[in-house]
């Protein structure tokens, strides 16, 4: 059960990371800036859309947390509270 949950966490982390990158890329746009002095050429600048930047930072943070949880779950191994398949579980005898 633990490894299945770890795989799901890692998959969701990957999806969140991809969403964060796509959100970051969609947050920027080029705008034309008017010249400061008459006769100078106009220039371009990059404008960022704050809600998409916030979304990308939240998604990347969630992805990082899920990666840590998923990897730690995988490294811990099977759940010690449940007996693994193939082993007998005997309740203690009460006398």
N, CA, C and O atoms as a GROMACS GRO file, in nm:
protein
  380
    1UNK      N    1   0.083  -0.119   0.000
    1UNK     CA    2   0.000   0.000   0.000
    1UNK      C    3   0.087   0.125   0.000
    1UNK      O    4   0.055   0.224  -0.067
    2UNK      N    5   0.196   0.121   0.075
    2UNK     CA    6   0.281   0.239   0.087
    2UNK      C    7   0.348   0.273  -0.045
    2UNK      O    8   0.358   0.390  -0.081
    3UNK      N    9   0.396   0.172  -0.117
    3UNK     CA   10   0.465   0.199  -0.243
    3UNK      C   11   0.368   0.250  -0.348
    3UNK      O   12   0.406   0.334  -0.431
    4UNK      N   13   0.244   0.203  -0.348
    4UNK     CA   14   0.145   0.253  -0.442
    4UNK      C   15   0.119   0.400  -0.417
    4UNK      O   16   0.111   0.480  -0.510
    5UNK      N   17   0.106   0.436  -0.291
    5UNK     CA   18   0.082   0.576  -0.256
    5UNK      C   19   0.203   0.662  -0.292
    5UNK      O   20   0.187   0.776  -0.335
    6UNK      N   21   0.321   0.609  -0.275
    6UNK     CA   22   0.443   0.683  -0.309
    6UNK      C   23   0.449   0.708  -0.460
    6UNK      O   24   0.489   0.817  -0.503
    7UNK      N   25   0.411   0.610  -0.539
    7UNK     CA   26   0.411   0.627  -0.685
    7UNK      C   27   0.309   0.733  -0.725
    7UNK      O   28   0.336   0.814  -0.814
    8UNK      N   29   0.193   0.733  -0.662
    8UNK     CA   30   0.091   0.834  -0.691
    8UNK      C   31   0.143   0.973  -0.653
    8UNK      O   32   0.123   1.069  -0.727
    9UNK      N   33   0.209   0.983  -0.537
    9UNK     CA   34   0.264   1.113  -0.496
    9UNK      C   35   0.369   1.162  -0.594
    9UNK      O   36   0.374   1.281  -0.625
   10UNK      N   37   0.454   1.072  -0.642
   10UNK     CA   38   0.556   1.112  -0.738
   10UNK      C   39   0.496   1.152  -0.872
   10UNK      O   40   0.544   1.244  -0.937
   11UNK      N   41   0.390   1.083  -0.913
   11UNK     CA   42   0.322   1.119  -1.038
   11UNK      C   43   0.257   1.256  -1.026
   11UNK      O   44   0.269   1.338  -1.118
   12UNK      N   45   0.189   1.282  -0.916
   12UNK     CA   46   0.125   1.413  -0.895
   12UNK      C   47   0.232   1.521  -0.885
   12UNK      O   48   0.210   1.633  -0.932
   13UNK      N   49   0.345   1.490  -0.825
   13UNK     CA   50   0.455   1.586  -0.817
   13UNK      C   51   0.507   1.621  -0.957
   13UNK      O   52   0.535   1.737  -0.985
   14UNK      N   53   0.518   1.522  -1.043
   14UNK     CA   54   0.561   1.548  -1.180
   14UNK      C   55   0.461   1.635  -1.254
   14UNK      O   56   0.500   1.726  -1.328
   15UNK      N   57   0.333   1.606  -1.236
   15UNK     CA   58   0.228   1.688  -1.300
   15UNK      C   59   0.232   1.831  -1.248
   15UNK      O   60   0.216   1.926  -1.325
   16UNK      N   61   0.252   1.848  -1.117
   16UNK     CA   62   0.259   1.982  -1.060
   16UNK      C   63   0.383   2.057  -1.110
   16UNK      O   64   0.376   2.177  -1.133
   17UNK      N   65   0.493   1.987  -1.127
   17UNK     CA   66   0.614   2.052  -1.178
   17UNK      C   67   0.595   2.097  -1.322
   17UNK      O   68   0.636   2.207  -1.359
   18UNK      N   69   0.533   2.013  -1.403
   18UNK     CA   70   0.505   2.051  -1.542
   18UNK      C   71   0.409   2.169  -1.545
   18UNK      O   72   0.427   2.262  -1.624
   19UNK      N   73   0.307   2.166  -1.461
   19UNK     CA   74   0.214   2.279  -1.453
   19UNK      C   75   0.282   2.407  -1.409
   19UNK      O   76   0.249   2.514  -1.458
   20UNK      N   77   0.376   2.396  -1.317
   20UNK     CA   78   0.450   2.513  -1.272
   20UNK      C   79   0.534   2.573  -1.383
   20UNK      O   80   0.541   2.695  -1.397
   21UNK      N   81   0.598   2.487  -1.461
   21UNK     CA   82   0.680   2.536  -1.573
   21UNK      C   83   0.593   2.601  -1.679
   21UNK      O   84   0.626   2.708  -1.731
   22UNK      N   85   0.482   2.538  -1.712
   22UNK     CA   86   0.392   2.595  -1.813
   22UNK      C   87   0.332   2.728  -1.765
   22UNK      O   88   0.315   2.821  -1.844
   23UNK      N   89   0.299   2.734  -1.638
   23UNK     CA   90   0.246   2.859  -1.583
   23UNK      C   91   0.351   2.969  -1.586
   23UNK      O   92   0.320   3.084  -1.616
   24UNK      N   93   0.475   2.934  -1.554
   24UNK     CA   94   0.584   3.032  -1.557
   24UNK      C   95   0.605   3.085  -1.699
   24UNK      O   96   0.623   3.206  -1.720
   25UNK      N   97   0.602   2.994  -1.797
   25UNK     CA   98   0.622   3.036  -1.935
   25UNK      C   99   0.507   3.122  -1.987
   25UNK      O  100   0.528   3.211  -2.069
   26UNK      N  101   0.386   3.095  -1.940
   26UNK     CA  102   0.269   3.172  -1.984
   26UNK      C  103   0.259   3.307  -1.914
   26UNK      O  104   0.182   3.392  -1.959
   27UNK      N  105   0.333   3.327  -1.807
   27UNK     CA  106   0.321   3.450  -1.728
   27UNK      C  107   0.392   3.568  -1.790
   27UNK      O  108   0.366   3.682  -1.752
   28UNK      N  109   0.482   3.546  -1.884
   28UNK     CA  110   0.558   3.657  -1.940
   28UNK      C  111   0.508   3.693  -2.079
   28UNK      O  112   0.466   3.607  -2.157
   29UNK      N  113   0.514   3.821  -2.108
   29UNK     CA  114   0.480   3.868  -2.242
   29UNK      C  115   0.567   3.990  -2.273
   29UNK      O  116   0.605   4.065  -2.184
   30UNK      N  117   0.597   4.008  -2.400
   30UNK     CA  118   0.677   4.122  -2.441
   30UNK      C  119   0.586   4.240  -2.473
   30UNK      O  120   0.483   4.226  -2.539
   31UNK      N  121   0.626   4.357  -2.425
   31UNK     CA  122   0.552   4.480  -2.451
   31UNK      C  123   0.647   4.582  -2.512
   31UNK      O  124   0.767   4.580  -2.487
   32UNK      N  125   0.592   4.671  -2.590
   32UNK     CA  126   0.670   4.777  -2.652
   32UNK      C  127   0.666   4.898  -2.559
   32UNK      O  128   0.560   4.942  -2.516
   33UNK      N  129   0.785   4.950  -2.528
   33UNK     CA  130   0.797   5.066  -2.440
   33UNK      C  131   0.824   5.189  -2.526
   33UNK      O  132   0.911   5.187  -2.613
   34UNK      N  133   0.750   5.293  -2.500
   34UNK     CA  134   0.766   5.416  -2.576
   34UNK      C  135   0.903   5.477  -2.547
   34UNK      O  136   0.958   5.458  -2.439
   35UNK      N  137   0.959   5.550  -2.643
   35UNK     CA  138   1.090   5.612  -2.620
   35UNK      C  139   1.082   5.721  -2.512
   35UNK      O  140   0.981   5.789  -2.498
   36UNK      N  141   1.192   5.734  -2.438
   36UNK     CA  142   1.196   5.834  -2.331
   36UNK      C  143   1.216   5.974  -2.390
   36UNK      O  144   1.153   6.070  -2.347
   37UNK      N  145   1.303   5.983  -2.488
   37UNK     CA  146   1.334   6.111  -2.550
   37UNK      C  147   1.283   6.108  -2.694
   37UNK      O  148   1.291   6.005  -2.762
   38UNK      N  149   1.232   6.219  -2.739
   38UNK     CA  150   1.183   6.229  -2.876
   38UNK      C  151   1.294   6.195  -2.975
   38UNK      O  152   1.406   6.245  -2.962
   39UNK      N  153   1.264   6.110  -3.073
   39UNK     CA  154   1.360   6.072  -3.174
   39UNK      C  155   1.433   5.942  -3.144
   39UNK      O  156   1.498   5.887  -3.234
   40UNK      N  157   1.425   5.892  -3.024
   40UNK     CA  158   1.488   5.764  -2.989
   40UNK      C  159   1.396   5.649  -3.033
   40UNK      O  160   1.275   5.668  -3.043
   41UNK      N  161   1.453   5.532  -3.060
   41UNK     CA  162   1.367   5.419  -3.099
   41UNK      C  163   1.294   5.361  -2.978
   41UNK      O  164   1.339   5.371  -2.864
   42UNK      N  165   1.181   5.301  -3.005
   42UNK     CA  166   1.109   5.233  -2.897
   42UNK      C  167   1.180   5.102  -2.865
   42UNK      O  168   1.247   5.044  -2.951
   43UNK      N  169   1.164   5.056  -2.744
   43UNK     CA  170   1.229   4.933  -2.700
   43UNK      C  171   1.123   4.833  -2.654
   43UNK      O  172   1.006   4.868  -2.637
   44UNK      N  173   1.166   4.712  -2.633
   44UNK     CA  174   1.074   4.610  -2.581
   44UNK      C  175   1.115   4.572  -2.440
   44UNK      O  176   1.232   4.583  -2.401
   45UNK      N  177   1.018   4.530  -2.364
   45UNK     CA  178   1.041   4.488  -2.227
   45UNK      C  179   0.954   4.365  -2.200
   45UNK      O  180   0.862   4.335  -2.276
   46UNK      N  181   0.984   4.295  -2.094
   46UNK     CA  182   0.906   4.177  -2.056
   46UNK      C  183   0.818   4.215  -1.938
   46UNK      O  184   0.865   4.266  -1.836
   47UNK      N  185   0.688   4.188  -1.953
   47UNK     CA  186   0.592   4.212  -1.845
   47UNK      C  187   0.546   4.076  -1.792
   47UNK      O  188   0.522   3.984  -1.870
   48UNK      N  189   0.534   4.066  -1.661
   48UNK     CA  190   0.492   3.940  -1.599
   48UNK      C  191   0.353   3.957  -1.539
   48UNK      O  192   0.320   4.062  -1.483
   49UNK      N  193   0.272   3.852  -1.550
   49UNK     CA  194   0.138   3.850  -1.495
   49UNK      C  195   0.146   3.783  -1.358
   49UNK      O  196   0.173   3.663  -1.347
   50UNK      N  197   0.122   3.861  -1.253
   50UNK     CA  198   0.146   3.816  -1.116
   50UNK      C  199   0.067   3.691  -1.075
   50UNK      O  200   0.124   3.603  -1.010
   51UNK      N  201  -0.063   3.678  -1.109
   51UNK     CA  202  -0.133   3.556  -1.067
   51UNK      C  203  -0.073   3.427  -1.124
   51UNK      O  204  -0.071   3.325  -1.055
   52UNK      N  205  -0.025   3.431  -1.247
   52UNK     CA  206   0.037   3.311  -1.303
   52UNK      C  207   0.172   3.283  -1.239
   52UNK      O  208   0.210   3.167  -1.223
   53UNK      N  209   0.245   3.387  -1.202
   53UNK     CA  210   0.371   3.365  -1.130
   53UNK      C  211   0.345   3.302  -0.994
   53UNK      O  212   0.417   3.212  -0.951
   54UNK      N  213   0.242   3.350  -0.926
   54UNK     CA  214   0.206   3.294  -0.795
   54UNK      C  215   0.164   3.148  -0.810
   54UNK      O  216   0.203   3.063  -0.729
   55UNK      N  217   0.084   3.120  -0.912
   55UNK     CA  218   0.043   2.982  -0.936
   55UNK      C  219   0.163   2.892  -0.964
   55UNK      O  220   0.170   2.781  -0.912
   56UNK      N  221   0.256   2.940  -1.043
   56UNK     CA  222   0.374   2.858  -1.074
   56UNK      C  223   0.457   2.832  -0.949
   56UNK      O  224   0.506   2.721  -0.930
   57UNK      N  225   0.473   2.932  -0.864
   57UNK     CA  226   0.550   2.911  -0.741
   57UNK      C  227   0.480   2.813  -0.647
   57UNK      O  228   0.545   2.731  -0.583
   58UNK      N  229   0.347   2.822  -0.638
   58UNK     CA  230   0.272   2.728  -0.553
   58UNK      C  231   0.280   2.586  -0.608
   58UNK      O  232   0.296   2.490  -0.532
   59UNK      N  233   0.270   2.572  -0.740
   59UNK     CA  234   0.278   2.438  -0.799
   59UNK      C  235   0.416   2.376  -0.782
   59UNK      O  236   0.427   2.256  -0.754
   60UNK      N  237   0.520   2.455  -0.799
   60UNK     CA  238   0.655   2.401  -0.783
   60UNK      C  239   0.682   2.367  -0.636
   60UNK      O  240   0.750   2.268  -0.608
   61UNK      N  241   0.630   2.446  -0.544
   61UNK     CA  242   0.644   2.415  -0.401
   61UNK      C  243   0.572   2.285  -0.367
   61UNK      O  244   0.626   2.200  -0.297
   62UNK      N  245   0.450   2.270  -0.417
   62UNK     CA  246   0.375   2.146  -0.392
   62UNK      C  247   0.446   2.027  -0.453
   62UNK      O  248   0.449   1.919  -0.394
   63UNK      N  249   0.505   2.046  -0.571
   63UNK     CA  250   0.579   1.937  -0.634
   63UNK      C  251   0.699   1.897  -0.549
   63UNK      O  252   0.727   1.778  -0.534
   64UNK      N  253   0.769   1.993  -0.494
   64UNK     CA  254   0.884   1.963  -0.409
   64UNK      C  255   0.844   1.887  -0.284
   64UNK      O  256   0.912   1.791  -0.245
   65UNK      N  257   0.736   1.929  -0.221
   65UNK     CA  258   0.689   1.859  -0.100
   65UNK      C  259   0.647   1.716  -0.134
   65UNK      O  260   0.679   1.623  -0.061
   66UNK      N  261   0.576   1.699  -0.246
   66UNK     CA  262   0.531   1.565  -0.284
   66UNK      C  263   0.648   1.474  -0.322
   66UNK      O  264   0.643   1.354  -0.297
   67UNK      N  265   0.751   1.529  -0.382
   67UNK     CA  266   0.869   1.448  -0.415
   67UNK      C  267   0.935   1.399  -0.287
   67UNK      O  268   0.973   1.282  -0.277
   68UNK      N  269   0.949   1.488  -0.189
   68UNK     CA  270   1.011   1.447  -0.062
   68UNK      C  271   0.928   1.339   0.006
   68UNK      O  272   0.982   1.241   0.056
   69UNK      N  273   0.795   1.357   0.009
   69UNK     CA  274   0.709   1.256   0.071
   69UNK      C  275   0.713   1.124  -0.004
   69UNK      O  276   0.720   1.017   0.057
   70UNK      N  277   0.709   1.130  -0.137
   70UNK     CA  278   0.710   1.007  -0.216
   70UNK      C  279   0.840   0.931  -0.203
   70UNK      O  280   0.839   0.809  -0.188
   71UNK      N  281   0.951   1.001  -0.210
   71UNK     CA  282   1.081   0.933  -0.198
   71UNK      C  283   1.099   0.876  -0.058
   71UNK      O  284   1.151   0.765  -0.043
   72UNK      N  285   1.057   0.949   0.043
   72UNK     CA  286   1.072   0.896   0.180
   72UNK      C  287   0.984   0.774   0.201
   72UNK      O  288   1.022   0.682   0.273
   73UNK      N  289   0.866   0.772   0.140
   73UNK     CA  290   0.779   0.654   0.149
   73UNK      C  291   0.841   0.534   0.078
   73UNK      O  292   0.833   0.421   0.128
   74UNK      N  293   0.902   0.558  -0.037
   74UNK     CA  294   0.965   0.447  -0.109
   74UNK      C  295   1.086   0.393  -0.033
   74UNK      O  296   1.110   0.272  -0.033
   75UNK      N  297   1.162   0.480   0.030
   75UNK     CA  298   1.282   0.436   0.100
   75UNK      C  299   1.251   0.364   0.230
   75UNK      O  300   1.331   0.282   0.276
   76UNK      N  301   1.136   0.393   0.290
   76UNK     CA  302   1.102   0.326   0.415
   76UNK      C  303   1.066   0.180   0.397
   76UNK      O  304   1.082   0.100   0.489
   77UNK      N  305   1.016   0.145   0.281
   77UNK     CA  306   0.981   0.006   0.255
   77UNK      C  307   0.838  -0.024   0.294
   77UNK      O  308   0.757   0.068   0.309
   78UNK      N  309   0.804  -0.153   0.310
   78UNK     CA  310   0.665  -0.190   0.340
   78UNK      C  311   0.622  -0.144   0.478
   78UNK      O  312   0.704  -0.119   0.566
   79UNK      N  313   0.493  -0.133   0.494
   79UNK     CA  314   0.434  -0.088   0.620
   79UNK      C  315   0.458  -0.192   0.728
   79UNK      O  316   0.413  -0.306   0.714
   80UNK      N  317   0.526  -0.157   0.837
   80UNK     CA  318   0.554  -0.257   0.941
   80UNK      C  319   0.432  -0.299   1.020
   80UNK      O  320   0.435  -0.404   1.085
   81UNK      N  321   0.324  -0.222   1.018
   81UNK     CA  322   0.205  -0.256   1.095
   81UNK      C  323   0.128  -0.372   1.032
   81UNK      O  324   0.054  -0.443   1.101
   82UNK      N  325   0.147  -0.392   0.903
   82UNK     CA  326   0.076  -0.499   0.833
   82UNK      C  327   0.175  -0.609   0.799
   82UNK      O  328   0.286  -0.582   0.755
   83UNK      N  329   0.134  -0.734   0.818
   83UNK     CA  330   0.224  -0.842   0.779
   83UNK      C  331   0.233  -0.849   0.628
   83UNK      O  332   0.134  -0.827   0.558
   84UNK      N  333   0.350  -0.880   0.578
   84UNK     CA  334   0.367  -0.890   0.433
   84UNK      C  335   0.309  -1.020   0.382
   84UNK      O  336   0.285  -1.114   0.459
   85UNK      N  337   0.287  -1.026   0.253
   85UNK     CA  338   0.229  -1.146   0.193
   85UNK      C  339   0.324  -1.265   0.212
   85UNK      O  340   0.445  -1.252   0.193
   86UNK      N  341   0.267  -1.378   0.248
   86UNK     CA  342   0.348  -1.498   0.261
   86UNK      C  343   0.399  -1.525   0.401
   86UNK      O  344   0.454  -1.632   0.426
   87UNK      N  345   0.380  -1.431   0.492
   87UNK     CA  346   0.424  -1.456   0.630
   87UNK      C  347   0.301  -1.472   0.717
   87UNK      O  348   0.200  -1.404   0.698
   88UNK      N  349   0.311  -1.561   0.812
   88UNK     CA  350   0.200  -1.586   0.901
   88UNK      C  351   0.202  -1.489   1.017
   88UNK      O  352   0.308  -1.456   1.070
   89UNK      N  353   0.086  -1.443   1.054
   89UNK     CA  354   0.075  -1.352   1.167
   89UNK      C  355   0.004  -1.427   1.278
   89UNK      O  356  -0.110  -1.472   1.261
   90UNK      N  357   0.069  -1.441   1.390
   90UNK     CA  358   0.010  -1.513   1.502
   90UNK      C  359  -0.012  -1.415   1.617
   90UNK      O  360   0.079  -1.343   1.659
   91UNK      N  361  -0.134  -1.415   1.665
   91UNK     CA  362  -0.168  -1.329   1.778
   91UNK      C  363  -0.106  -1.392   1.904
   91UNK      O  364  -0.098  -1.514   1.915
   92UNK      N  365  -0.065  -1.308   1.999
   92UNK     CA  366  -0.009  -1.365   2.122
   92UNK      C  367  -0.114  -1.442   2.200
   92UNK      O  368  -0.231  -1.404   2.205
   93UNK      N  369  -0.070  -1.550   2.261
   93UNK     CA  370  -0.163  -1.634   2.337
   93UNK      C  371  -0.182  -1.572   2.476
   93UNK      O  372  -0.087  -1.538   2.545
   94UNK      N  373  -0.306  -1.560   2.513
   94UNK     CA  374  -0.340  -1.509   2.646
   94UNK      C  375  -0.363  -1.627   2.738
   94UNK      O  376  -0.444  -1.714   2.706
   95UNK      N  377  -0.296  -1.632   2.849
   95UNK     CA  378  -0.312  -1.744   2.943
   95UNK      C  379  -0.367  -1.696   3.072
   95UNK      O  380  -0.388  -1.775   3.164
   0.00000   0.00000   0.00000
